Amino acid sequence: MENPRLTFATPTVIVGDKSLVSLVAHELAHSWSGNLVTFATDKDAWLNEGTTTYVQSRITEALYGRDMADMEEVIDRDELEQEYKTLRPELQRLSLKPGTLADPDDQSSATVYTKGAWFLEFLEKRFGRDVFDPWLKGYFDHFAFQSITTAQFRDYLKTTLIDKHPNVVTMQEVDQWLYEPGIPGNAPQVESAKFATVNAARIAWQGSGQLPAKAVTDAWTTQEWVHFLETMPATLKPEQLAQLDAAYHFTGTANGEIAMRWYPLAERSGYTAAREEMGKFLEKVGRRKLILPIYKALVATPDGLAFAEQVFAKARPGMHPITAGSVQAILDAAKAQATPAAAAP
Protein backbone atom coordinates (compact mmCIF):
# COMPACT_ATOMS: atom_id res chain seq x y z
CA MET A 1 0.00 0.00 0.00
CA GLU A 2 1.44 3.33 -1.06
CA ASN A 3 1.29 6.44 1.06
CA PRO A 4 3.06 9.79 0.59
CA ARG A 5 6.68 9.25 1.64
CA LEU A 6 5.82 5.92 3.27
CA THR A 7 5.01 2.61 1.58
CA PHE A 8 3.88 -0.57 3.28
CA ALA A 9 5.40 -3.34 1.15
CA THR A 10 4.59 -7.03 1.40
CA PRO A 11 7.57 -9.27 2.18
CA THR A 12 6.35 -11.63 -0.55
CA VAL A 13 8.29 -9.51 -3.05
CA ILE A 14 11.57 -10.54 -1.42
CA VAL A 15 12.52 -13.79 -3.15
CA GLY A 16 16.32 -13.54 -3.28
CA ASP A 17 16.97 -12.53 -6.88
CA LYS A 18 15.26 -9.11 -7.10
CA SER A 19 12.92 -10.49 -9.75
CA LEU A 20 9.81 -9.10 -8.03
CA VAL A 21 11.01 -5.59 -7.29
CA SER A 22 8.63 -4.18 -9.89
CA LEU A 23 6.08 -3.94 -7.09
CA VAL A 24 8.46 -1.57 -5.29
CA ALA A 25 8.70 0.48 -8.48
CA HIS A 26 4.92 0.45 -8.70
CA GLU A 27 4.42 1.81 -5.20
CA LEU A 28 7.10 4.45 -5.69
CA ALA A 29 5.44 5.52 -8.94
CA HIS A 30 2.27 6.21 -6.97
CA SER A 31 4.05 9.29 -5.64
CA TRP A 32 3.01 10.81 -8.97
CA SER A 33 0.03 8.77 -10.18
CA GLY A 34 -2.22 8.38 -7.20
CA ASN A 35 -0.78 10.71 -4.62
CA LEU A 36 0.16 13.76 -6.70
CA VAL A 37 -2.73 13.27 -9.15
CA THR A 38 -5.56 11.21 -7.68
CA PHE A 39 -8.72 9.69 -9.15
CA ALA A 40 -11.87 11.46 -8.06
CA THR A 41 -14.26 8.50 -7.80
CA ASP A 42 -14.15 4.73 -7.81
CA LYS A 43 -15.34 4.86 -11.43
CA ASP A 44 -11.98 6.38 -12.43
CA ALA A 45 -9.60 4.06 -10.57
CA TRP A 46 -7.52 3.37 -13.69
CA LEU A 47 -6.14 6.91 -13.41
CA ASN A 48 -4.27 5.72 -10.32
CA GLU A 49 -3.44 2.12 -11.08
CA GLY A 50 -3.23 2.05 -14.87
CA THR A 51 -0.97 5.07 -14.99
CA THR A 52 1.17 3.66 -12.20
CA THR A 53 1.48 0.28 -13.92
CA TYR A 54 2.62 2.06 -17.08
CA VAL A 55 5.26 4.04 -15.16
CA GLN A 56 6.29 0.85 -13.37
CA SER A 57 7.01 -0.79 -16.72
CA ARG A 58 9.15 2.14 -17.78
CA ILE A 59 11.13 1.92 -14.51
CA THR A 60 11.58 -1.83 -14.96
CA GLU A 61 12.84 -1.27 -18.49
CA ALA A 62 15.28 1.41 -17.36
CA LEU A 63 16.69 -0.72 -14.52
CA TYR A 64 16.58 -4.26 -15.92
CA GLY A 65 16.13 -3.94 -19.66
CA ARG A 66 13.33 -4.33 -22.17
CA ASP A 67 13.36 -8.14 -21.91
CA MET A 68 12.21 -8.01 -18.29
CA ALA A 69 9.53 -5.39 -19.03
CA ASP A 70 8.29 -7.48 -21.98
CA MET A 71 7.98 -10.61 -19.85
CA GLU A 72 5.98 -8.79 -17.20
CA GLU A 73 3.68 -7.25 -19.79
CA VAL A 74 3.04 -10.63 -21.41
CA ILE A 75 2.17 -12.16 -18.02
CA ASP A 76 -0.20 -9.30 -17.20
CA ARG A 77 -1.92 -9.42 -20.59
CA ASP A 78 -2.27 -13.20 -20.52
CA GLU A 79 -4.03 -12.85 -17.16
CA LEU A 80 -6.26 -10.12 -18.60
CA GLU A 81 -7.20 -12.37 -21.49
CA GLN A 82 -8.22 -15.12 -19.07
CA GLU A 83 -10.18 -12.76 -16.84
CA TYR A 84 -12.02 -11.19 -19.77
CA LYS A 85 -13.34 -14.59 -20.84
CA THR A 86 -15.81 -14.46 -17.95
CA LEU A 87 -15.75 -10.82 -16.79
CA ARG A 88 -18.94 -8.83 -17.25
CA PRO A 89 -18.49 -6.37 -20.17
CA GLU A 90 -19.43 -3.35 -18.04
CA LEU A 91 -16.39 -4.04 -15.83
CA GLN A 92 -14.09 -4.05 -18.86
CA ARG A 93 -14.48 -0.29 -19.39
CA LEU A 94 -11.76 2.02 -18.06
CA SER A 95 -14.38 4.64 -17.23
CA LEU A 96 -17.20 2.86 -15.44
CA LYS A 97 -20.77 4.02 -15.70
CA PRO A 98 -22.53 5.19 -12.51
CA GLY A 99 -24.06 2.30 -10.63
CA THR A 100 -21.71 -0.33 -12.07
CA LEU A 101 -20.01 -0.96 -8.74
CA ALA A 102 -21.98 -2.01 -5.70
CA ASP A 103 -18.65 -2.12 -3.84
CA PRO A 104 -15.37 -0.44 -4.91
CA ASP A 105 -13.63 -3.76 -4.23
CA ASP A 106 -15.58 -5.24 -7.15
CA GLN A 107 -13.20 -3.51 -9.59
CA SER A 108 -11.46 -5.67 -12.18
CA SER A 109 -7.72 -5.57 -11.60
CA ALA A 110 -7.16 -6.59 -15.21
CA THR A 111 -9.05 -3.49 -16.35
CA VAL A 112 -7.84 -0.98 -13.81
CA TYR A 113 -4.17 -1.99 -13.90
CA THR A 114 -3.42 -3.76 -17.17
CA LYS A 115 -5.87 -2.20 -19.61
CA GLY A 116 -5.09 1.24 -18.19
CA ALA A 117 -1.35 0.76 -18.70
CA TRP A 118 -1.97 -0.71 -22.16
CA PHE A 119 -3.92 2.41 -23.16
CA LEU A 120 -1.01 4.66 -22.16
CA GLU A 121 1.40 2.43 -24.05
CA PHE A 122 -0.89 2.78 -27.08
CA LEU A 123 -0.48 6.56 -26.84
CA GLU A 124 3.27 6.26 -26.30
CA LYS A 125 3.73 4.04 -29.36
CA ARG A 126 1.63 6.26 -31.59
CA PHE A 127 3.20 9.59 -30.59
CA GLY A 128 6.69 8.39 -29.73
CA ARG A 129 8.43 8.91 -26.42
CA ASP A 130 9.93 12.23 -27.49
CA VAL A 131 6.38 13.62 -27.59
CA PHE A 132 4.57 11.43 -25.07
CA ASP A 133 7.05 11.66 -22.18
CA PRO A 134 6.96 15.49 -21.92
CA TRP A 135 3.18 15.31 -22.21
CA LEU A 136 2.93 12.87 -19.30
CA LYS A 137 5.17 15.04 -17.15
CA GLY A 138 3.01 18.03 -18.06
CA TYR A 139 -0.09 16.06 -17.07
CA PHE A 140 1.33 15.46 -13.59
CA ASP A 141 2.31 19.11 -13.28
CA HIS A 142 -1.04 20.40 -14.51
CA PHE A 143 -3.18 18.31 -12.16
CA ALA A 144 -0.78 18.27 -9.20
CA PHE A 145 -2.55 17.92 -5.82
CA GLN A 146 -5.95 17.45 -7.48
CA SER A 147 -8.49 14.64 -7.70
CA ILE A 148 -9.71 14.28 -11.27
CA THR A 149 -12.16 12.27 -13.37
CA THR A 150 -11.70 10.38 -16.60
CA ALA A 151 -13.59 13.18 -18.36
CA GLN A 152 -11.00 15.71 -17.15
CA PHE A 153 -8.19 13.43 -18.30
CA ARG A 154 -9.89 13.10 -21.69
CA ASP A 155 -10.30 16.85 -22.12
CA TYR A 156 -6.68 17.50 -21.18
CA LEU A 157 -5.49 14.74 -23.53
CA LYS A 158 -7.52 16.18 -26.41
CA THR A 159 -6.36 19.75 -25.91
CA THR A 160 -2.69 19.18 -25.17
CA LEU A 161 -1.81 16.10 -27.22
CA ILE A 162 -4.42 14.97 -29.74
CA ASP A 163 -5.23 18.42 -31.17
CA LYS A 164 -1.60 19.53 -31.21
CA HIS A 165 -0.53 16.47 -33.22
CA PRO A 166 -3.29 15.85 -35.76
CA ASN A 167 -3.67 12.62 -37.71
CA VAL A 168 -1.87 10.53 -35.10
CA VAL A 169 -4.69 9.39 -32.79
CA THR A 170 -8.38 10.16 -33.10
CA MET A 171 -10.74 10.84 -30.24
CA GLN A 172 -12.81 7.93 -31.49
CA GLU A 173 -9.84 5.69 -30.75
CA VAL A 174 -9.41 7.27 -27.33
CA ASP A 175 -13.09 6.79 -26.53
CA GLN A 176 -12.94 3.15 -27.54
CA TRP A 177 -10.25 2.60 -24.93
CA LEU A 178 -12.04 4.61 -22.26
CA TYR A 179 -15.67 3.69 -22.71
CA GLU A 180 -15.92 0.36 -24.54
CA PRO A 181 -15.37 -3.15 -23.15
CA GLY A 182 -12.52 -5.35 -24.29
CA ILE A 183 -9.18 -4.41 -25.81
CA PRO A 184 -9.23 -2.46 -29.09
CA GLY A 185 -7.88 -4.22 -32.13
CA ASN A 186 -5.22 -1.53 -32.58
CA ALA A 187 -3.62 -2.21 -29.19
CA PRO A 188 0.17 -2.58 -29.41
CA GLN A 189 1.31 -6.18 -29.02
CA VAL A 190 4.35 -7.46 -27.16
CA GLU A 191 6.31 -10.67 -27.52
CA SER A 192 9.07 -12.04 -25.33
CA ALA A 193 12.08 -13.75 -26.83
CA LYS A 194 12.83 -15.31 -23.44
CA PHE A 195 9.36 -16.79 -23.29
CA ALA A 196 9.91 -18.39 -26.67
CA THR A 197 12.72 -20.40 -25.07
CA VAL A 198 10.45 -21.32 -22.15
CA ASN A 199 7.71 -22.43 -24.55
CA ALA A 200 10.14 -24.63 -26.44
CA ALA A 201 11.31 -26.26 -23.22
CA ARG A 202 7.76 -26.88 -22.00
CA ILE A 203 6.61 -28.36 -25.31
CA ALA A 204 9.66 -30.62 -25.49
CA TRP A 205 9.04 -31.89 -21.96
CA GLN A 206 5.36 -32.55 -22.62
CA GLY A 207 6.29 -34.58 -25.69
CA SER A 208 9.29 -36.50 -24.43
CA GLY A 209 9.25 -36.27 -20.65
CA GLN A 210 12.79 -34.90 -20.88
CA LEU A 211 13.31 -31.85 -18.68
CA PRO A 212 15.27 -28.92 -20.11
CA ALA A 213 18.96 -28.74 -19.38
CA LYS A 214 19.82 -27.51 -15.91
CA ALA A 215 22.06 -24.84 -17.40
CA VAL A 216 19.00 -23.39 -19.10
CA THR A 217 16.61 -23.39 -16.14
CA ASP A 218 19.23 -22.22 -13.64
CA ALA A 219 19.22 -18.88 -15.48
CA TRP A 220 15.43 -18.49 -15.40
CA THR A 221 13.91 -15.68 -13.39
CA THR A 222 10.56 -15.76 -11.59
CA GLN A 223 8.89 -14.45 -14.74
CA GLU A 224 10.12 -17.39 -16.81
CA TRP A 225 8.97 -19.91 -14.21
CA VAL A 226 5.60 -18.18 -14.03
CA HIS A 227 5.20 -18.48 -17.80
CA PHE A 228 6.36 -22.10 -17.71
CA LEU A 229 3.57 -22.97 -15.25
CA GLU A 230 0.88 -20.70 -16.67
CA THR A 231 1.14 -22.23 -20.13
CA MET A 232 0.80 -25.80 -18.90
CA PRO A 233 -2.43 -27.68 -19.64
CA ALA A 234 -5.15 -27.23 -17.01
CA THR A 235 -4.23 -30.63 -15.57
CA LEU A 236 -1.26 -32.95 -15.74
CA LYS A 237 -0.68 -36.51 -14.57
CA PRO A 238 0.40 -36.71 -10.91
CA GLU A 239 3.62 -38.42 -11.97
CA GLN A 240 4.41 -35.47 -14.24
CA LEU A 241 4.03 -33.06 -11.35
CA ALA A 242 6.17 -35.33 -9.19
CA GLN A 243 8.90 -35.13 -11.83
CA LEU A 244 8.71 -31.33 -11.94
CA ASP A 245 8.66 -31.15 -8.16
CA ALA A 246 11.69 -33.38 -7.78
CA ALA A 247 13.64 -31.22 -10.21
CA TYR A 248 12.48 -27.73 -9.26
CA HIS A 249 11.09 -28.01 -5.71
CA PHE A 250 7.92 -26.07 -6.43
CA THR A 251 6.14 -27.50 -3.40
CA GLY A 252 7.21 -25.47 -0.41
CA THR A 253 8.53 -22.59 -2.52
CA ALA A 254 8.83 -19.26 -0.75
CA ASN A 255 8.11 -17.48 -4.02
CA GLY A 256 4.43 -16.54 -3.92
CA GLU A 257 4.19 -15.89 -7.68
CA ILE A 258 5.22 -19.49 -8.31
CA ALA A 259 3.15 -20.88 -5.44
CA MET A 260 -0.08 -19.24 -6.65
CA ARG A 261 0.32 -21.08 -9.96
CA TRP A 262 1.83 -24.37 -8.79
CA TYR A 263 -0.64 -25.23 -6.04
CA PRO A 264 -3.79 -24.76 -8.18
CA LEU A 265 -2.20 -26.91 -10.90
CA ALA A 266 -1.31 -29.54 -8.30
CA GLU A 267 -4.84 -29.49 -6.87
CA ARG A 268 -6.56 -29.75 -10.26
CA SER A 269 -4.25 -32.62 -11.18
CA GLY A 270 -4.78 -34.64 -7.99
CA TYR A 271 -1.18 -34.21 -6.84
CA THR A 272 -1.89 -34.60 -3.13
CA ALA A 273 1.79 -34.53 -2.17
CA ALA A 274 1.58 -30.73 -2.33
CA ARG A 275 -1.27 -30.43 0.19
CA GLU A 276 0.75 -30.12 3.40
CA GLU A 277 2.99 -27.31 2.12
CA MET A 278 0.02 -25.70 0.39
CA GLY A 279 -1.71 -25.47 3.75
CA LYS A 280 1.35 -23.91 5.36
CA PHE A 281 1.51 -21.34 2.58
CA LEU A 282 -2.15 -20.40 3.00
CA GLU A 283 -1.71 -20.05 6.76
CA LYS A 284 1.37 -17.86 6.40
CA VAL A 285 0.53 -15.61 3.44
CA GLY A 286 -2.39 -13.17 3.46
CA ARG A 287 -1.96 -11.45 0.12
CA ARG A 288 -5.18 -11.84 -1.85
CA LYS A 289 -3.51 -12.09 -5.23
CA LEU A 290 -1.46 -15.07 -4.07
CA ILE A 291 -3.99 -17.08 -2.10
CA LEU A 292 -7.36 -16.62 -3.82
CA PRO A 293 -6.42 -18.74 -6.89
CA ILE A 294 -5.45 -21.56 -4.54
CA TYR A 295 -8.70 -21.42 -2.60
CA LYS A 296 -10.65 -21.36 -5.87
CA ALA A 297 -8.89 -24.52 -7.01
CA LEU A 298 -9.43 -26.24 -3.67
CA VAL A 299 -13.18 -25.66 -3.48
CA ALA A 300 -13.76 -27.41 -6.82
CA THR A 301 -13.93 -30.79 -5.04
CA PRO A 302 -15.62 -31.82 -1.77
CA ASP A 303 -12.34 -33.01 -0.32
CA GLY A 304 -10.59 -29.79 -1.34
CA LEU A 305 -13.40 -27.69 0.10
CA ALA A 306 -13.10 -29.45 3.44
CA PHE A 307 -9.33 -28.90 3.42
CA ALA A 308 -9.80 -25.22 2.48
CA GLU A 309 -12.18 -24.69 5.38
CA GLN A 310 -9.73 -26.26 7.83
CA VAL A 311 -6.86 -24.09 6.60
CA PHE A 312 -8.97 -20.95 6.56
CA ALA A 313 -10.05 -21.51 10.15
CA LYS A 314 -6.40 -21.46 11.19
CA ALA A 315 -5.40 -18.55 8.95
CA ARG A 316 -8.37 -16.24 9.47
CA PRO A 317 -7.32 -14.65 12.81
CA GLY A 318 -4.25 -13.15 11.15
CA MET A 319 -5.90 -12.07 7.92
CA HIS A 320 -6.84 -8.60 6.80
CA PRO A 321 -10.66 -8.34 6.94
CA ILE A 322 -10.95 -7.76 3.18
CA THR A 323 -8.89 -10.88 2.47
CA ALA A 324 -10.90 -12.91 4.96
CA GLY A 325 -14.11 -11.72 3.37
CA SER A 326 -12.91 -12.70 -0.08
CA VAL A 327 -11.95 -16.20 1.03
CA GLN A 328 -15.21 -16.61 2.91
CA ALA A 329 -17.13 -15.63 -0.23
CA ILE A 330 -15.32 -18.34 -2.22
CA LEU A 331 -16.13 -20.95 0.42
CA ASP A 332 -19.76 -19.86 0.72
CA ALA A 333 -20.30 -19.93 -3.05
CA ALA A 334 -18.80 -23.41 -3.28
CA LYS A 335 -20.97 -24.72 -0.44
CA ALA A 336 -24.08 -23.15 -1.94
CA GLN A 337 -23.35 -24.78 -5.27
CA ALA A 338 -22.71 -28.14 -3.67
CA THR A 339 -25.89 -28.18 -1.56
CA PRO A 340 -28.43 -28.82 -4.37
CA ALA A 341 -26.27 -31.59 -5.77
CA ALA A 342 -26.03 -33.23 -2.36
CA ALA A 343 -29.78 -33.05 -1.90
CA ALA A 344 -30.63 -34.50 -5.29
CA PRO A 345 -31.91 -38.11 -5.38
Order of alpha helices (4+ residues) and beta strands (2+ residues): beta-beta-alpha-beta-alpha-alpha-alpha-alpha-beta-alpha-alpha-alpha-alpha-alpha-alpha-alpha-alpha-alpha-alpha-alpha
